[in-house]
């Protein structure tokens, strides 16, 4: 018994020293990051709710039913097995050890053994999933492509061995009469005891000694492995969830911050000339960003949903985070050296990693730091492939903020390096000089009003400078809604519906300019600030209270980002307002459409702002409409390819995102593909047309249109004939 105690103590000390040094190193490395905004650490109530729901409730993981249930079994199994850890360590010092007060209760023994069985079932499920969906079977389509699978298999094996050794020493204890639960409850341990009983008391005594030490040793070895592998998320996921952006890192982008404080773009000349606008080095990330890297589980849920990865582009959100993590670890000795003298003593390899550019062409094209990799950590094609759809953020079980990191790296490339896709420069110049991405100018802002059959009130036409009290909504038309032919149909439909419902509304006319969303998503924060401040000044001077927008991007910017600039308004999307008008009986669909319809969720309406029901409720109210969902819908809707300023960039890598989504829609053989954002309608119209052209026109033409147009046809006694855009 003394030898067992000594060996156990030596194992504990060794594991504590090795794991403790590693954890201290990781903490110091994370703290080399920049400060976070105060609101990250101020709302402890929200943090507790997030941890409760996502860590203990496992709500994110349960979005994937089978692996989610397996993870619940494993997580809660380990929580419930904590008493067995106490018992195991106690047995090193006292063979008859049991937890005081409750240590011999049958219910505790039953819970412990039930947890063992649950974890074993979870592990078997994980193994089967990896075998059936791993890279060897599915190649690049596997969500595990690029993950460290050898370590994952080792961890599964070690967990299995912990459980097996646990059952074996408990079974031997039962046969020796030193088991805490001799009065029953521990059903699995008793079953193992039955298998070991024929070996005799002496052999059971030896087995009890051996497997107590083995269980403790494997558990301690697992602890060391965890802090040196991707399973570090066992310790980092909880704080990462607690310190996330509330409620989720979608909707608004965070402003550029230096040392935790928002950059004042009106006095930008006062900044230090070396100030980093955005992220240009690994240490420019905040400590929460560093925590993101350490929390990645390499599960690949983000990768499986990413529109760029699914269309054979080099961006994988998972590999992006893994690449940043590996680079941070490799640059760690340099960051923590503390002095030039200590840095001079580093190896050539460590110095080379410290000098490696964060963004720059690399030999494999992916965002992954591999052995022998040269060039930048993040290839530019990775950075510019992002559509900012937010699928990665929505899917991540540990709340990694992929989109924020990508946008901050873009900001540095645009504002400091002046490096971005050349074709996007045309869009930026148009925004700067004409106030819209197409360069049409303010004179085009009211052209959509022609032939409406009623007058639209324009702010300033009557000499007034503020919105009159009788105006309920300011109608934000948006750039696309004013100048794009397809989007102008939506603008006319919404205006007509508001008119027929008796809603008093007004538009800004040439007083409206681009919200700045394309500039901000491209990374030109300076231009966004300029456009945004201009719009906020106009809206505040006009006394705008309620705003309705048809563009999901305008809706998101007005509602979520303009408060950063001093613009606080009640903003609704047109589908929300129209659905309310139908519900209130102010609009009544009566004309049957006799159409099969499917609906595409715009990313900036759905995932970014959680508006899923109103568009579907409108479609459900239309007589004669046969609605069918696409396989990827709601939270898992697939991007149209226009977001993240991709609308104004060439798509030369892989296949086209809009064609991927259009093919999914066409597979349902609908008459109409409905959407609720002009960007989506433009992209899906092009996608369906392109696919039909590839089929030599053999496919049936499909109309792509906004929900408002369908509603307008249904409330009219003589509906206009649908115009096929495919």
C-alpha positions in Angstrom: 0.0 0.0 0.0 2.9 2.4 0.8 4.4 1.8 -2.6 1.1 2.6 -4.3 0.8 5.8 -2.3 4.3 6.9 -3.2 3.9 6.1 -6.9 0.5 7.9 -6.9 2.0 11.0 -5.2 4.9 11.1 -7.7 2.4 10.9 -10.6 0.3 13.7 -9.2 3.3 16.0 -8.7 4.7 15.3 -12.1 1.4 15.9 -13.9 0.7 19.1 -11.8 4.1 20.5 -12.7 3.9 19.7 -16.4 0.3 20.8 -16.9 0.7 23.8 -14.6 3.7 25.2 -16.5 1.8 24.8 -19.8 -1.3 26.5 -18.5 0.8 29.4 -17.1 2.5 29.8 -20.4 -0.8 29.8 -22.3 -2.2 32.4 -19.9 0.8 34.7 -20.4 0.5 34.2 -24.2 -3.1 35.1 -24.2 -2.4 38.2 -22.2 0.0 39.5 -24.9 -3.3 40.3 -26.8 -5.0 43.6 -26.7 -7.6 44.6 -24.1 -11.2 44.0 -24.8 -14.1 46.4 -24.6 -15.4 46.8 -21.0 -18.8 45.3 -21.9 -17.2 41.9 -22.4 -16.5 41.5 -18.7 -19.3 43.7 -17.3 -22.4 41.7 -17.8 -21.9 38.7 -15.5 -25.6 37.8 -15.7 -25.5 37.3 -19.4 -22.2 35.4 -19.1 -23.8 33.1 -16.6 -26.8 32.5 -18.8 -24.6 31.7 -21.8 -22.4 29.3 -19.9 -25.6 27.6 -18.5 -27.2 27.2 -21.9 -24.1 26.4 -24.0 -21.8 24.6 -21.6 -24.2 22.8 -19.3 -27.2 22.8 -21.6 -25.1 22.0 -24.7 -27.7 23.8 -26.9 -25.2 24.5 -29.7 -24.0 21.0 -29.9 -27.5 19.6 -30.0 -28.1 21.4 -33.3 -26.4 18.2 -34.7 -28.6 15.5 -33.1 -26.4 12.4 -33.1 -23.0 13.9 -32.3 -24.8 16.4 -30.0 -26.3 13.6 -27.9 -23.0 11.8 -27.9 -21.3 14.9 -26.6 -24.0 15.4 -23.9 -23.5 11.9 -22.8 -19.7 12.4 -22.6 -19.8 15.9 -21.0 -22.4 15.1 -18.4 -20.8 11.7 -17.9 -17.5 13.3 -16.9 -19.4 15.8 -14.6 -21.1 12.9 -12.9 -17.8 10.9 -12.7 -16.2 13.6 -10.5 -16.9 11.6 -7.4 -15.1 8.6 -8.9 -12.0 10.9 -9.3 -12.2 11.7 -5.6 -12.6 8.1 -4.8 -9.7 7.1 -7.0 -7.2 9.6 -5.5 -8.5 8.7 -2.1 -7.8 5.0 -2.7 -4.1 5.8 -3.3 -3.9 6.6 0.4 -6.6 4.4 1.9 -8.0 1.3 0.3 -11.2 1.6 2.2 -11.7 5.3 1.2 -15.2 6.6 0.5 -16.6 10.1 0.2 -17.9 11.3 3.6 -21.7 11.3 4.2 -22.8 10.1 0.8 -19.9 7.9 -0.2 -21.7 4.6 0.5 -25.2 5.5 -0.8 -26.4 3.1 -3.5 -27.8 6.0 -5.6 -24.3 7.5 -5.9 -22.9 4.2 -7.1 -25.7 3.9 -9.6 -25.1 7.4 -11.0 -21.4 6.7 -11.3 -21.8 3.5 -13.2 -24.6 5.0 -15.4 -22.2 7.8 -16.2 -19.5 5.3 -17.2 -21.9 3.6 -19.6 -23.0 6.9 -21.0 -19.5 8.1 -21.7 -18.6 4.8 -23.3 -21.6 5.1 -25.6 -20.6 8.6 -26.5 -17.1 7.5 -27.3 -18.2 4.7 -29.5 -20.5 7.1 -31.3 -17.6 9.5 -31.9 -15.5 6.7 -33.3 -18.2 5.6 -35.7 -18.8 9.2 -36.8 -15.1 9.7 -37.6 -14.9 6.4 -39.4 -18.0 7.1 -41.6 -17.4 10.8 -42.2 -13.6 11.2 -41.9 -11.3 12.5 -44.7 -10.4 9.0 -45.8 -14.0 8.5 -46.9 -15.2 12.0 -47.8 -12.0 13.8 -48.6 -12.3 17.6 -48.6 -16.0 17.3 -48.0 -15.4 15.9 -44.5 -15.8 18.4 -41.7 -12.8 16.7 -40.1 -10.5 17.6 -43.1 -7.5 19.3 -41.7 -8.2 18.4 -38.1 -5.6 16.6 -35.9 -7.3 13.2 -36.0 -4.4 11.2 -34.7 -4.6 13.1 -31.4 -8.4 12.8 -31.4 -8.1 9.0 -31.7 -5.5 9.0 -28.9 -7.8 10.9 -26.7 -10.7 8.6 -27.3 -8.4 5.7 -26.5 -7.2 7.3 -23.3 -10.8 8.1 -22.1 -11.8 4.5 -22.9 -8.8 3.2 -20.8 -9.7 5.5 -17.9 -13.2 4.0 -17.9 -12.1 0.4 -18.3 -9.5 0.7 -15.6 -12.1 2.4 -13.4 -14.5 -0.5 -13.8 -11.7 -3.1 -13.2 -10.5 -1.7 -10.0 -14.0 -1.1 -8.7 -14.9 -4.7 -9.6 -11.8 -5.9 -7.8 -12.7 -3.8 -4.8 -16.1 -5.3 -4.7 -14.6 -8.8 -4.5 -12.2 -7.7 -1.7 -15.1 -6.2 0.3 -13.6 -2.7 0.2 -15.9 -1.3 -2.4 -17.9 1.8 -1.1 -21.1 0.5 -2.6 -21.4 -3.0 -1.2 -25.1 -2.5 -0.6 -25.8 -2.2 -4.3 -26.4 0.5 -6.9 -23.1 0.2 -8.9 -24.5 -2.3 -11.4 -21.7 -2.1 -14.0 -19.0 -2.5 -11.3 -20.8 -5.5 -9.8 -21.0 -7.1 -13.3 -17.3 -6.7 -13.8 -16.8 -8.1 -10.3 -18.6 -11.2 -11.4 -16.1 -11.6 -14.2 -13.1 -11.2 -11.9 -14.3 -13.3 -9.0 -13.1 -16.7 -10.4 -9.5 -15.3 -10.4 -9.4 -15.5 -6.6 -8.7 -13.1 -3.8 -5.0 -12.8 -4.3 -5.3 -11.9 -8.0 -8.1 -9.5 -7.3 -5.8 -7.8 -4.7 -3.1 -7.4 -7.3 -5.6 -6.1 -9.9 -7.0 -3.6 -7.5 -3.5 -2.1 -6.9 -2.6 -2.1 -10.5 -5.8 -0.7 -11.9 -6.1 2.1 -9.2 -2.7 3.3 -10.2 -3.4 2.8 -13.9 -6.7 4.7 -13.7 -5.0 7.6 -11.9 -2.0 7.5 -14.2 -4.1 7.6 -17.4 -6.3 10.4 -16.0 -3.2 12.5 -15.2 -1.7 11.6 -18.5 -4.9 12.7 -20.2 -4.7 16.0 -18.3 -1.2 16.7 -19.7 -2.3 15.7 -23.2 -5.3 18.1 -23.0 -3.2 21.1 -22.3 -0.8 20.3 -25.2 -3.5 19.5 -27.8 -6.7 20.8 -29.3 -8.6 19.2 -26.4 -7.4 22.3 -24.5 -11.0 23.4 -25.2 -12.0 21.4 -22.1 -10.6 24.3 -20.1 -10.9 27.2 -22.5 -14.4 26.8 -23.9 -16.1 27.9 -20.6 -14.4 31.3 -20.4 -14.7 31.7 -24.2 -18.5 31.3 -24.0 -18.6 33.6 -20.9 -16.7 36.5 -22.6 -18.3 36.3 -26.0 -20.1 39.2 -27.6 -23.7 39.2 -26.4 -25.9 37.6 -27.5 -23.8 36.4 -30.4 -21.1 37.8 -32.6 -23.4 38.5 -35.6 -25.3 41.6 -36.7 -23.0 44.6 -36.0 -19.3 44.5 -36.4 -17.3 45.9 -33.5 -15.6 49.3 -34.2 -11.8 49.4 -34.6 -10.2 49.6 -31.2 -6.7 50.5 -30.1 -5.8 49.5 -26.5 -9.5 48.7 -25.9 -10.8 52.1 -26.9 -12.8 53.0 -30.0 -10.9 54.8 -32.7 -12.2 58.4 -33.2 -12.1 58.7 -37.0 -13.0 62.4 -36.9 -9.6 63.0 -35.2 -7.7 60.1 -36.8 -4.7 62.4 -37.5 -4.0 62.4 -33.8 -3.3 58.7 -33.8 0.3 57.5 -33.4 1.7 56.8 -36.9 2.4 53.2 -35.8 -1.1 52.6 -34.6 -2.6 49.4 -36.1 -6.0 50.0 -37.7 -7.3 46.5 -37.7 -5.1 43.4 -37.2 -1.7 43.1 -38.9 0.1 40.9 -36.4 -0.9 38.1 -34.1 -0.5 40.3 -31.0 -3.0 42.8 -32.5 -5.8 40.3 -31.6 -7.4 40.9 -28.2 -6.9 38.4 -25.4 -10.4 37.1 -26.3 -9.2 36.5 -29.8 -6.3 34.5 -28.4 -8.8 32.6 -26.3 -10.8 31.9 -29.4 -7.8 30.2 -31.0 -7.2 28.1 -27.9 -10.9 27.1 -27.6 -11.2 25.6 -31.1 -12.3 22.0 -30.9 -11.5 21.3 -34.6 -15.0 19.8 -34.9 -15.4 21.3 -38.4 -19.0 22.4 -38.0 -18.0 25.8 -39.2 -16.2 24.3 -42.2 -19.1 22.1 -43.1 -21.4 25.2 -43.4 -19.1 27.7 -44.9 -20.2 28.7 -48.5 -16.6 29.5 -49.5 -15.3 26.0 -48.5 -18.3 24.3 -50.0 -17.6 25.9 -53.3 -13.9 24.8 -53.3 -12.3 28.0 -52.2 -9.4 28.1 -49.8 -11.2 29.6 -46.8 -12.1 27.2 -44.0 -13.1 29.0 -40.8 -11.7 26.0 -38.9 -8.3 26.0 -40.7 -8.2 29.8 -40.3 -8.5 29.6 -36.5 -6.1 26.6 -36.4 -3.6 28.6 -38.5 -3.8 31.6 -36.2 -3.5 29.4 -33.1 -0.4 27.5 -34.5 1.2 30.8 -35.4 0.5 32.3 -32.0 2.0 29.3 -30.3 5.1 29.4 -32.6 5.5 33.1 -32.0 5.0 32.8 -28.3 8.7 32.6 -27.3 9.3 35.8 -29.2 6.3 37.6 -27.7 7.2 36.4 -24.1 10.9 37.0 -24.4 10.5 40.5 -23.0 13.7 42.0 -24.1 15.8 42.4 -27.3 18.6 40.4 -25.6 16.4 37.4 -25.0 14.9 37.6 -28.4 18.4 37.6 -29.9 19.0 34.3 -28.2 16.0 32.6 -29.9 16.5 30.0 -32.6 16.5 31.0 -36.2 13.2 29.1 -36.7 11.6 31.1 -33.8 12.9 34.4 -35.2 11.6 33.5 -38.7 8.2 32.8 -37.3 8.2 36.1 -35.5 8.9 37.9 -38.7 6.4 36.0 -40.8 3.6 38.2 -42.1 0.1 37.5 -40.9 -1.4 37.9 -44.4 0.6 36.9 -47.4 0.8 34.3 -50.1 1.7 30.9 -48.7 2.7 27.6 -50.3 -0.4 25.7 -49.5 -3.0 28.4 -50.0 -4.9 27.5 -46.8 -4.9 29.4 -43.5 -3.0 26.7 -41.7 0.5 26.7 -40.2 2.0 23.4 -41.2 5.5 22.0 -41.0 7.7 23.8 -43.5 5.1 26.3 -44.4 6.5 29.6 -45.8 5.1 33.0 -46.6 2.1 34.5 -44.8 0.1 32.7 -42.2 -3.2 33.6 -44.0 -3.2 33.5 -47.8 -5.0 36.6 -49.2 -7.4 34.4 -51.1 -8.5 33.0 -47.8 -9.2 36.5 -46.4 -11.2 37.7 -49.5 -13.3 34.5 -50.0 -15.4 35.3 -46.9 -19.0 36.3 -47.5 -19.5 37.3 -43.9 -22.6 35.1 -43.8 -22.0 34.1 -40.2 -22.7 30.4 -40.6 -19.4 29.7 -38.9 -20.2 31.8 -35.9 -23.7 30.4 -35.6 -22.5 26.8 -35.8 -19.5 27.1 -33.4 -20.2 25.3 -30.2 -17.6 27.4 -28.3 -18.5 30.8 -29.7 -15.5 31.6 -31.7 -15.9 34.9 -33.6 -14.5 34.0 -37.0 -16.2 36.9 -38.9 -14.9 39.6 -36.5 -11.3 38.3 -37.0 -11.6 38.2 -40.8 -13.0 41.7 -41.0 -10.3 43.0 -38.7 -7.6 41.5 -40.8 -9.3 43.0 -43.9 -9.3 46.4 -42.2 -5.6 46.3 -41.8 -5.0 45.2 -45.4 -7.2 48.0 -46.7 -6.4 50.9 -44.4 -2.7 50.2 -43.7 -1.4 48.1 -46.6 -3.8 49.3 -49.3 -4.1 45.6 -50.4 -7.5 44.4 -51.6 -9.0 43.0 -54.8 -8.6 45.6 -57.5 -12.2 45.3 -58.8 -13.5 46.3 -55.4 -11.7 49.6 -55.9 -14.4 50.7 -58.4 -17.1 50.1 -55.8 -15.2 52.1 -53.2 -14.7 55.0 -55.6 -18.4 55.0 -56.5 -19.3 55.0 -52.8 -17.0 57.9 -52.2 -18.0 60.1 -55.1 -21.6 59.0 -55.9 -22.9 57.6 -52.7 -23.8 54.2 -54.1 -21.8 51.2 -55.3 -23.1 51.5 -58.8 -22.0 55.1 -59.2 -25.5 56.3 -60.2 -25.6 59.3 -57.9 -28.3 61.1 -56.0 -30.3 61.9 -59.1 -31.2 58.3 -59.5 -32.7 57.9 -56.0 -36.3 58.8 -57.0 -36.5 57.2 -60.5 -38.4 54.2 -59.1 -41.4 56.4 -58.3 -42.4 56.7 -62.0 -45.7 55.1 -63.0 -46.7 54.2 -59.4 -50.2 55.8 -59.7 -49.8 57.7 -56.5 -47.5 60.3 -55.0 -44.7 59.3 -52.7 -43.8 61.9 -50.1 -40.2 63.0 -50.2 -38.6 64.8 -47.3 -37.9 68.4 -48.3 -40.2 68.6 -51.2 -42.7 70.7 -49.2 -39.9 72.8 -47.7 -39.8 70.9 -44.4 -36.7 69.5 -42.9 -38.2 67.1 -40.4 -40.5 64.1 -40.7 -44.1 65.2 -40.1 -46.0 63.8 -37.1 -48.5 62.0 -39.4 -45.7 59.9 -41.0 -45.4 56.5 -39.3 -42.4 55.2 -41.2 -39.4 56.6 -43.1 -38.9 54.2 -46.0 -35.2 53.5 -46.5 -35.0 52.6 -50.2 -31.3 51.7 -50.3 -28.9 51.8 -53.2 -30.1 48.6 -54.9 -33.7 49.5 -54.4 -33.2 52.8 -56.2 -31.0 51.8 -59.1 -31.1 48.1 -59.8 -34.0 47.1 -62.1 -34.9 43.9 -60.1 -34.7 45.7 -56.8 -36.8 48.6 -58.0 -39.7 46.2 -58.5 -39.4 45.4 -54.8 -39.3 49.0 -53.9 -42.4 49.7 -55.9 -44.2 46.7 -54.5 -43.5 47.7 -50.9 -44.5 51.3 -51.5 -47.8 50.2 -53.1 -48.6 47.8 -50.3 -47.9 50.5 -47.7 -50.1 52.9 -49.7 -53.0 50.4 -50.0 -52.7 49.6 -46.3 -53.0 53.2 -45.4 -49.6 53.5 -43.9 -48.2 57.0 -44.0 -44.6 56.9 -45.1 -41.9 59.1 -46.6 -38.5 58.7 -48.3 -35.4 60.8 -48.2 -34.9 60.9 -51.9 -31.5 62.3 -52.9 -30.9 62.9 -49.2 -30.2 59.2 -48.8 -26.8 57.7 -49.4 -25.3 54.2 -49.0 -25.3 53.0 -45.5 -21.7 52.0 -45.9 -22.2 48.3 -45.4 -20.1 47.2 -48.5 -17.2 49.5 -47.4 -17.2 48.2 -43.9 -17.4 44.5 -44.9 -14.6 45.1 -47.4 -12.5 46.6 -44.6 -12.6 50.3 -45.4 -13.8 51.5 -42.0 -12.9 55.1 -42.8 -15.3 55.2 -45.7 -18.0 53.5 -43.7 -17.6 56.1 -40.9 -17.9 58.9 -43.4 -21.0 57.6 -45.0 -22.5 56.5 -41.7 -22.0 59.8 -40.1 -23.5 61.6 -43.0 -26.6 59.4 -42.9 -27.0 59.6 -39.1 -26.7 63.4 -39.3 -29.5 63.4 -41.9 -31.7 61.0 -40.0 -31.3 62.8 -36.7 -31.9 66.2 -38.2 -35.1 64.7 -39.8 -36.2 63.3 -36.5 -36.5 59.8 -37.9 -38.3 57.5 -35.4 -39.3 54.4 -37.3 -37.5 53.1 -40.4 -38.5 50.3 -42.7 -35.9 48.9 -45.1 -36.1 46.3 -47.9 -32.4 45.5 -48.0 -31.2 43.1 -45.3 -27.8 44.8 -45.3 -29.3 48.3 -44.9 -31.6 46.9 -42.2 -28.7 45.4 -40.3 -26.6 48.6 -40.6 -29.4 51.0 -39.6 -30.5 48.8 -36.7 -27.2 47.4 -35.3 -24.3 49.6 -36.5 -25.6 53.1 -36.6 -26.0 53.2 -32.7 -22.2 53.1 -32.7 -22.4 56.5 -34.6 -25.1 58.0 -32.5 -28.1 56.9 -34.6 -30.8 55.1 -32.5 -33.9 54.2 -34.4 -36.6 51.6 -34.4 -35.8 49.7 -37.6 -38.0 47.0 -39.1 -37.5 44.9 -42.2 -40.3 45.1 -44.8 -41.3 41.5 -44.3 -41.8 42.2 -40.6 -44.0 45.2 -41.3 -46.0 43.6 -44.2 -46.6 40.5 -42.1 -48.0 42.7 -39.3 -50.2 44.5 -41.8 -51.6 41.1 -43.0 -52.1 39.9 -39.4 -53.9 43.2 -38.5 -56.2 42.8 -41.5 -54.9 45.9 -43.2 -53.7 43.8 -46.1 -55.8 40.8 -47.1 -54.4 38.3 -49.7 -57.3 37.0 -51.7 -56.1 36.2 -55.2 -54.7 32.6 -55.5 -51.2 32.4 -57.0 -51.2 28.7 -57.9 -47.5 28.5 -57.5 -45.0 26.3 -55.8 -42.7 28.5 -53.8 -39.4 28.0 -51.9 -37.8 30.7 -49.8 -34.2 31.7 -49.4 -33.2 33.2 -46.0 -30.9 36.2 -46.5 -27.9 35.8 -44.2 -28.2 39.4 -42.9 -31.9 39.0 -42.2 -31.9 35.4 -40.8 -28.7 34.4 -39.1 -27.5 37.9 -38.3 -30.9 39.2 -37.0 -33.0 36.1 -36.3 -35.8 37.2 -38.6 -37.1 33.8 -39.8 -40.8 33.7 -39.3 -42.3 36.8 -40.9 -41.4 36.0 -44.5 -42.7 32.4 -44.1 -45.9 33.7 -42.4 -46.5 36.0 -45.4 -46.1 33.1 -47.8 -48.4 30.9 -45.7 -51.1 33.6 -46.0 -51.1 33.6 -49.8 -53.9 31.5 -51.2 -52.9 28.8 -53.7 -49.2 28.9 -52.6 -47.5 25.5 -52.2 -44.5 26.1 -50.0 -41.5 23.8 -49.7 -38.3 24.5 -47.7 -34.9 24.0 -49.2 -32.8 21.4 -47.3 -30.5 24.2 -46.0 -32.8 26.8 -44.4 -33.3 29.1 -41.4 -30.1 29.0 -39.3 -28.4 26.7 -41.8 -29.4 28.6 -44.8 -26.7 28.7 -47.5 -25.4 32.1 -48.6 -26.2 33.6 -52.0 -22.6 34.8 -52.3 -23.1 38.6 -52.2 -22.2 39.4 -48.6 -18.9 40.6 -47.3 -18.7 42.9 -50.3 -18.3 39.8 -52.5 -21.1 41.3 -54.7 -18.4 43.6 -56.2 -15.5 41.1 -56.4 -14.7 38.5 -59.1 -15.3 34.9 -58.1 -12.4 33.1 -59.9 -11.8 30.3 -57.4 -13.8 27.1 -57.2 -17.4 27.1 -58.2 -19.9 30.0 -57.8 -21.7 30.3 -54.5 -24.9 31.6 -56.1 -25.0 28.6 -58.5 -24.6 26.2 -55.6 -27.6 27.8 -53.8 -29.6 28.1 -57.0 -29.1 24.4 -57.8 -30.5 23.6 -54.4 -33.6 25.7 -55.1 -34.1 24.4 -58.6 -33.9 20.8 -57.4 -37.3 21.4 -55.8 -38.7 22.3 -59.2 -40.5 25.5 -57.9 -42.3 28.1 -59.8 -40.9 30.9 -57.7 -37.8 31.3 -55.6 -38.7 34.0 -53.0 -36.2 36.1 -51.1 -36.2 39.2 -49.0 -33.1 41.1 -49.9 -32.1 42.7 -53.2 -28.6 41.3 -53.1 -30.0 37.7 -52.8 -32.5 38.3 -55.7 -29.7 39.6 -57.9 -27.4 36.7 -57.1 -30.1 34.0 -57.3 -31.5 35.4 -60.6 -28.0 35.2 -62.1 -27.5 31.8 -60.7 -30.7 30.3 -62.0 -30.2 31.9 -65.4 -26.6 30.6 -65.6 -27.7 27.0 -64.6 -30.5 27.1 -67.2 -28.0 28.3 -69.8 -25.7 25.4 -68.9 -28.6 23.1 -69.5 -29.2 24.6 -73.0 -32.4 26.1 -71.8 -34.0 22.8 -71.2 -34.9 23.6 -67.6 -38.2 25.2 -66.8 -37.8 29.0 -66.2 -38.1 29.9 -62.6 -39.0 33.3 -61.2 -36.8 34.8 -58.5 -38.6 37.6 -56.7 -39.2 39.4 -53.4 -41.9 38.3 -51.1 -43.5 41.7 -51.3 -44.2 41.2 -55.0 -46.0 37.9 -54.3 -48.1 39.6 -51.6 -49.0 42.5 -53.9 -50.2 40.1 -56.6 -52.4 38.3 -54.1 -54.2 41.4 -52.7 -55.0 42.7 -56.2 -58.2 41.6 -57.9 -56.3 41.6 -61.2 -52.8 40.6 -60.5 -50.0 41.4 -62.9 -48.5 38.4 -64.6 -45.2 37.2 -63.0 -42.2 38.1 -65.0 -39.7 35.2 -65.1 -36.2 36.3 -64.2 -34.6 33.0 -64.8 
